[in-house]
Amino acid sequence: MRYIEYQEKRNHGSSDFPFAIYHVNLLHPRYIMTYHWHKETEIIRVLSGELAITLNETRYVLHAGECLFISSGTLHGGIPKSCVYECLVFNMETAIKNIHMGKTDMEYILKSEYSIQSYYSAEEKVVLDEINTMFDAICSKEPGYSLIVQGSLYVLLGTILRSNYYTKQDILPVYAKRKIRQYKTVLAFIADHYSEPLTLDDLAGCVHMNSRYFCRFFKELTQQSPIDYLNSYRIEAACEKISTTDKSITEIAFDCGFNDASYFVKVFKKYKKTTPSQYLHNELENPGSQSEPL
């Protein structure tokens, strides 16, 4: 099962308990968080190492003990560095739909009229305590954990509002909205066509830019050139296929847009610091590698 889709359309959790948690370490087939967005809210906590992550056009660097709150629809992607992190993904609207207390504040949050602060360091202990309670409860699966998770969500949101960790949402300028829309367009194009031979002109053309301007535009978001990002995306897709199919390394290389197996191995080693065969061997020794929700 794929953990990080591009524009995610899969459900996380169930209608009765719309929460899912994912544990991501170096062996995870989607260790690199490719850029994507989804309707669900997501909270990330870093257990060790460093996670550089961009939300829309704002970049954060998280370390152990720090958390990030990602609102619905936010474009995000990240590069972990010797990092172990966890993601709690949930449908905010489903989680609170039958609760009427605090309805006005909840409506402001759901309609994005309140913009919740994203980054929480050790100094925001009162928020981190509630976030950790949610993560620890859902990981434990002990009796009553679902009530603890939902109750902690309310306490978390109440604490955020009481502590003024939010702002009234400003209307984005037209150019900013257009820029985010262009980013989403090209990233969706890569997700849909990464298995095909793609050139820089192909990528630039999907957002009607010349290649020179497009390179600057793309690097502002990802800190990578378009071709570097494309290759990185292909390698993450290859890791998933190595983990979830019985295809040969050569078949996977062609499936992921590489027309030369030796070049695929070279690029794979660049991004994963190991060969595809060694990666497969590690997968056989550590089946699954936490690619399913806990």
Contacts in CASP RR format, 6 or more apart in sequence:
PFRMAT RR
TARGET T0000
AUTHOR 0000-0000-0000
METHOD contacts of the structure
MODEL  1
MRYIEYQEKRNHGSSDFPFAIYHVNLLHPRYIMTYHWHKETEIIRVLSGE
LAITLNETRYVLHAGECLFISSGTLHGGIPKSCVYECLVFNMETAIKNIH
MGKTDMEYILKSEYSIQSYYSAEEKVVLDEINTMFDAICSKEPGYSLIVQ
GSLYVLLGTILRSNYYTKQDILPVYAKRKIRQYKTVLAFIADHYSEPLTL
DDLAGCVHMNSRYFCRFFKELTQQSPIDYLNSYRIEAACEKISTTDKSIT
EIAFDCGFNDASYFVKVFKKYKKTTPSQYLHNELENPGSQSEPL
1 244 0 8 1.000
1 291 0 8 1.000
1 292 0 8 1.000
2 10 0 8 1.000
2 30 0 8 1.000
2 240 0 8 1.000
2 291 0 8 1.000
3 22 0 8 1.000
3 24 0 8 1.000
3 28 0 8 1.000
3 29 0 8 1.000
3 30 0 8 1.000
3 291 0 8 1.000
4 30 0 8 1.000
4 33 0 8 1.000
4 34 0 8 1.000
4 36 0 8 1.000
5 36 0 8 1.000
5 38 0 8 1.000
6 34 0 8 1.000
6 36 0 8 1.000
6 187 0 8 1.000
6 188 0 8 1.000
6 190 0 8 1.000
6 191 0 8 1.000
6 192 0 8 1.000
7 36 0 8 1.000
7 37 0 8 1.000
7 38 0 8 1.000
7 184 0 8 1.000
7 188 0 8 1.000
7 191 0 8 1.000
8 36 0 8 1.000
8 37 0 8 1.000
8 38 0 8 1.000
8 39 0 8 1.000
8 40 0 8 1.000
9 38 0 8 1.000
11 18 0 8 1.000
11 91 0 8 1.000
12 18 0 8 1.000
12 19 0 8 1.000
12 20 0 8 1.000
12 40 0 8 1.000
12 89 0 8 1.000
12 90 0 8 1.000
12 91 0 8 1.000
12 293 0 8 1.000
13 19 0 8 1.000
13 20 0 8 1.000
13 90 0 8 1.000
13 293 0 8 1.000
15 94 0 8 1.000
17 146 0 8 1.000
17 149 0 8 1.000
18 90 0 8 1.000
18 91 0 8 1.000
18 94 0 8 1.000
18 95 0 8 1.000
19 88 0 8 1.000
19 89 0 8 1.000
19 90 0 8 1.000
19 95 0 8 1.000
19 138 0 8 1.000
19 149 0 8 1.000
20 88 0 8 1.000
20 89 0 8 1.000
20 90 0 8 1.000
20 293 0 8 1.000
21 86 0 8 1.000
21 87 0 8 1.000
21 88 0 8 1.000
21 89 0 8 1.000
21 135 0 8 1.000
21 138 0 8 1.000
21 139 0 8 1.000
21 293 0 8 1.000
21 294 0 8 1.000
22 86 0 8 1.000
22 87 0 8 1.000
22 89 0 8 1.000
22 290 0 8 1.000
22 293 0 8 1.000
22 294 0 8 1.000
23 84 0 8 1.000
23 86 0 8 1.000
23 290 0 8 1.000
23 294 0 8 1.000
24 30 0 8 1.000
24 31 0 8 1.000
24 80 0 8 1.000
24 84 0 8 1.000
24 85 0 8 1.000
24 86 0 8 1.000
24 87 0 8 1.000
24 290 0 8 1.000
25 31 0 8 1.000
25 84 0 8 1.000
25 289 0 8 1.000
25 290 0 8 1.000
26 82 0 8 1.000
26 84 0 8 1.000
27 282 0 8 1.000
27 283 0 8 1.000
27 286 0 8 1.000
27 289 0 8 1.000
27 290 0 8 1.000
28 289 0 8 1.000
28 290 0 8 1.000
28 291 0 8 1.000
29 236 0 8 1.000
29 239 0 8 1.000
29 240 0 8 1.000
29 242 0 8 1.000
29 243 0 8 1.000
29 244 0 8 1.000
29 283 0 8 1.000
29 289 0 8 1.000
29 291 0 8 1.000
30 236 0 8 1.000
30 239 0 8 1.000
30 240 0 8 1.000
30 291 0 8 1.000
31 80 0 8 1.000
31 236 0 8 1.000
31 239 0 8 1.000
32 78 0 8 1.000
32 79 0 8 1.000
32 80 0 8 1.000
32 232 0 8 1.000
32 235 0 8 1.000
32 236 0 8 1.000
32 271 0 8 1.000
33 53 0 8 1.000
33 76 0 8 1.000
33 77 0 8 1.000
33 78 0 8 1.000
33 79 0 8 1.000
33 80 0 8 1.000
34 77 0 8 1.000
34 191 0 8 1.000
34 232 0 8 1.000
34 233 0 8 1.000
34 236 0 8 1.000
35 54 0 8 1.000
35 75 0 8 1.000
35 76 0 8 1.000
35 77 0 8 1.000
35 78 0 8 1.000
35 183 0 8 1.000
35 187 0 8 1.000
35 221 0 8 1.000
35 222 0 8 1.000
36 75 0 8 1.000
36 76 0 8 1.000
36 77 0 8 1.000
36 187 0 8 1.000
36 191 0 8 1.000
37 73 0 8 1.000
37 74 0 8 1.000
37 75 0 8 1.000
37 76 0 8 1.000
37 184 0 8 1.000
38 72 0 8 1.000
38 73 0 8 1.000
38 89 0 8 1.000
39 72 0 8 1.000
39 73 0 8 1.000
39 91 0 8 1.000
40 72 0 8 1.000
40 89 0 8 1.000
40 90 0 8 1.000
40 91 0 8 1.000
40 92 0 8 1.000
41 69 0 8 1.000
41 70 0 8 1.000
41 71 0 8 1.000
41 72 0 8 1.000
41 89 0 8 1.000
41 90 0 8 1.000
41 91 0 8 1.000
41 92 0 8 1.000
42 69 0 8 1.000
42 70 0 8 1.000
42 76 0 8 1.000
42 87 0 8 1.000
42 88 0 8 1.000
42 89 0 8 1.000
42 90 0 8 1.000
43 67 0 8 1.000
43 68 0 8 1.000
43 69 0 8 1.000
43 70 0 8 1.000
43 87 0 8 1.000
43 88 0 8 1.000
43 131 0 8 1.000
43 134 0 8 1.000
43 135 0 8 1.000
44 51 0 8 1.000
44 53 0 8 1.000
44 62 0 8 1.000
44 67 0 8 1.000
44 68 0 8 1.000
44 70 0 8 1.000
44 85 0 8 1.000
44 86 0 8 1.000
44 87 0 8 1.000
44 88 0 8 1.000
45 65 0 8 1.000
45 66 0 8 1.000
45 67 0 8 1.000
45 85 0 8 1.000
45 86 0 8 1.000
45 88 0 8 1.000
45 131 0 8 1.000
45 132 0 8 1.000
45 135 0 8 1.000
46 62 0 8 1.000
46 63 0 8 1.000
46 64 0 8 1.000
46 65 0 8 1.000
46 66 0 8 1.000
46 67 0 8 1.000
46 83 0 8 1.000
46 84 0 8 1.000
46 85 0 8 1.000
47 64 0 8 1.000
47 65 0 8 1.000
47 84 0 8 1.000
47 85 0 8 1.000
47 86 0 8 1.000
48 64 0 8 1.000
48 82 0 8 1.000
48 83 0 8 1.000
48 84 0 8 1.000
49 63 0 8 1.000
49 64 0 8 1.000
49 80 0 8 1.000
49 81 0 8 1.000
49 82 0 8 1.000
49 83 0 8 1.000
49 84 0 8 1.000
50 61 0 8 1.000
50 62 0 8 1.000
50 63 0 8 1.000
50 80 0 8 1.000
50 81 0 8 1.000
50 82 0 8 1.000
50 83 0 8 1.000
51 61 0 8 1.000
51 62 0 8 1.000
51 78 0 8 1.000
51 79 0 8 1.000
51 80 0 8 1.000
51 81 0 8 1.000
51 83 0 8 1.000
51 85 0 8 1.000
52 59 0 8 1.000
52 60 0 8 1.000
52 61 0 8 1.000
52 62 0 8 1.000
52 78 0 8 1.000
52 79 0 8 1.000
52 80 0 8 1.000
52 81 0 8 1.000
52 223 0 8 1.000
53 59 0 8 1.000
53 60 0 8 1.000
53 61 0 8 1.000
53 62 0 8 1.000
53 68 0 8 1.000
53 76 0 8 1.000
53 77 0 8 1.000
53 78 0 8 1.000
53 79 0 8 1.000
54 60 0 8 1.000
54 76 0 8 1.000
54 77 0 8 1.000
54 78 0 8 1.000
54 221 0 8 1.000
54 222 0 8 1.000
54 223 0 8 1.000
55 68 0 8 1.000
55 70 0 8 1.000
55 74 0 8 1.000
55 75 0 8 1.000
55 76 0 8 1.000
55 118 0 8 1.000
56 74 0 8 1.000
56 75 0 8 1.000
56 76 0 8 1.000
56 180 0 8 1.000
57 179 0 8 1.000
57 180 0 8 1.000
57 220 0 8 1.000
57 221 0 8 1.000
58 118 0 8 1.000
59 223 0 8 1.000
60 68 0 8 1.000
60 118 0 8 1.000
60 119 0 8 1.000
62 68 0 8 1.000
62 85 0 8 1.000
62 119 0 8 1.000
65 122 0 8 1.000
65 128 0 8 1.000
66 119 0 8 1.000
66 120 0 8 1.000
66 121 0 8 1.000
66 122 0 8 1.000
67 119 0 8 1.000
67 120 0 8 1.000
67 127 0 8 1.000
67 128 0 8 1.000
67 131 0 8 1.000
68 118 0 8 1.000
68 119 0 8 1.000
68 120 0 8 1.000
69 116 0 8 1.000
69 117 0 8 1.000
69 118 0 8 1.000
69 119 0 8 1.000
69 120 0 8 1.000
70 76 0 8 1.000
70 118 0 8 1.000
71 112 0 8 1.000
71 115 0 8 1.000
71 116 0 8 1.000
71 118 0 8 1.000
72 92 0 8 1.000
72 112 0 8 1.000
75 180 0 8 1.000
75 183 0 8 1.000
75 184 0 8 1.000
75 187 0 8 1.000
79 223 0 8 1.000
86 135 0 8 1.000
88 134 0 8 1.000
88 135 0 8 1.000
88 138 0 8 1.000
90 153 0 8 1.000
92 109 0 8 1.000
92 110 0 8 1.000
93 110 0 8 1.000
95 150 0 8 1.000
95 153 0 8 1.000
96 106 0 8 1.000
96 110 0 8 1.000
96 153 0 8 1.000
96 154 0 8 1.000
99 106 0 8 1.000
99 154 0 8 1.000
105 114 0 8 1.000
105 157 0 8 1.000
105 158 0 8 1.000
105 161 0 8 1.000
106 157 0 8 1.000
107 113 0 8 1.000
108 114 0 8 1.000
109 116 0 8 1.000
109 157 0 8 1.000
112 169 0 8 1.000
113 168 0 8 1.000
113 169 0 8 1.000
114 161 0 8 1.000
114 166 0 8 1.000
114 167 0 8 1.000
114 168 0 8 1.000
114 169 0 8 1.000
115 166 0 8 1.000
115 167 0 8 1.000
115 168 0 8 1.000
115 169 0 8 1.000
115 170 0 8 1.000
116 160 0 8 1.000
116 165 0 8 1.000
116 166 0 8 1.000
117 160 0 8 1.000
117 165 0 8 1.000
117 166 0 8 1.000
117 167 0 8 1.000
120 127 0 8 1.000
120 128 0 8 1.000
120 131 0 8 1.000
120 165 0 8 1.000
122 128 0 8 1.000
124 163 0 8 1.000
124 165 0 8 1.000
126 159 0 8 1.000
126 163 0 8 1.000
127 156 0 8 1.000
127 159 0 8 1.000
127 160 0 8 1.000
127 163 0 8 1.000
127 165 0 8 1.000
130 152 0 8 1.000
130 155 0 8 1.000
130 156 0 8 1.000
130 159 0 8 1.000
131 156 0 8 1.000
133 148 0 8 1.000
133 152 0 8 1.000
134 148 0 8 1.000
134 149 0 8 1.000
134 152 0 8 1.000
134 153 0 8 1.000
134 156 0 8 1.000
137 144 0 8 1.000
137 145 0 8 1.000
137 148 0 8 1.000
137 149 0 8 1.000
137 152 0 8 1.000
138 145 0 8 1.000
138 149 0 8 1.000
138 294 0 8 1.000
139 294 0 8 1.000
159 165 0 8 1.000
160 166 0 8 1.000
172 180 0 8 1.000
182 207 0 8 1.000
182 217 0 8 1.000
183 221 0 8 1.000
185 206 0 8 1.000
185 207 0 8 1.000
186 203 0 8 1.000
186 206 0 8 1.000
186 207 0 8 1.000
186 218 0 8 1.000
186 226 0 8 1.000
189 203 0 8 1.000
189 206 0 8 1.000
190 198 0 8 1.000
190 203 0 8 1.000
190 229 0 8 1.000
190 230 0 8 1.000
190 233 0 8 1.000
191 233 0 8 1.000
193 202 0 8 1.000
194 230 0 8 1.000
194 233 0 8 1.000
194 234 0 8 1.000
194 237 0 8 1.000
194 256 0 8 1.000
194 257 0 8 1.000
195 237 0 8 1.000
195 255 0 8 1.000
195 256 0 8 1.000
195 257 0 8 1.000
196 257 0 8 1.000
197 257 0 8 1.000
197 259 0 8 1.000
198 230 0 8 1.000
200 211 0 8 1.000
200 214 0 8 1.000
200 215 0 8 1.000
200 226 0 8 1.000
200 227 0 8 1.000
201 211 0 8 1.000
203 214 0 8 1.000
203 218 0 8 1.000
203 226 0 8 1.000
203 230 0 8 1.000
204 210 0 8 1.000
204 211 0 8 1.000
204 213 0 8 1.000
204 214 0 8 1.000
204 226 0 8 1.000
205 214 0 8 1.000
207 214 0 8 1.000
207 217 0 8 1.000
209 217 0 8 1.000
214 226 0 8 1.000
215 225 0 8 1.000
215 226 0 8 1.000
218 224 0 8 1.000
218 225 0 8 1.000
218 226 0 8 1.000
218 229 0 8 1.000
219 225 0 8 1.000
219 226 0 8 1.000
222 229 0 8 1.000
224 232 0 8 1.000
231 267 0 8 1.000
231 271 0 8 1.000
232 271 0 8 1.000
234 256 0 8 1.000
234 257 0 8 1.000
234 258 0 8 1.000
234 267 0 8 1.000
235 256 0 8 1.000
235 267 0 8 1.000
235 268 0 8 1.000
235 271 0 8 1.000
235 272 0 8 1.000
237 256 0 8 1.000
238 252 0 8 1.000
238 253 0 8 1.000
238 255 0 8 1.000
238 256 0 8 1.000
238 264 0 8 1.000
238 268 0 8 1.000
238 276 0 8 1.000
239 272 0 8 1.000
239 279 0 8 1.000
240 291 0 8 1.000
241 247 0 8 1.000
241 252 0 8 1.000
241 255 0 8 1.000
241 256 0 8 1.000
242 249 0 8 1.000
242 252 0 8 1.000
242 276 0 8 1.000
242 279 0 8 1.000
242 280 0 8 1.000
242 283 0 8 1.000
243 283 0 8 1.000
243 288 0 8 1.000
243 289 0 8 1.000
243 291 0 8 1.000
244 291 0 8 1.000
245 252 0 8 1.000
247 255 0 8 1.000
249 261 0 8 1.000
249 264 0 8 1.000
249 265 0 8 1.000
249 276 0 8 1.000
249 277 0 8 1.000
249 280 0 8 1.000
250 261 0 8 1.000
252 276 0 8 1.000
253 260 0 8 1.000
253 261 0 8 1.000
253 264 0 8 1.000
253 265 0 8 1.000
253 276 0 8 1.000
256 264 0 8 1.000
258 264 0 8 1.000
258 267 0 8 1.000
264 276 0 8 1.000
265 275 0 8 1.000
265 276 0 8 1.000
268 274 0 8 1.000
268 275 0 8 1.000
268 276 0 8 1.000
268 279 0 8 1.000
269 275 0 8 1.000
272 279 0 8 1.000
274 282 0 8 1.000
283 289 0 8 1.000
END
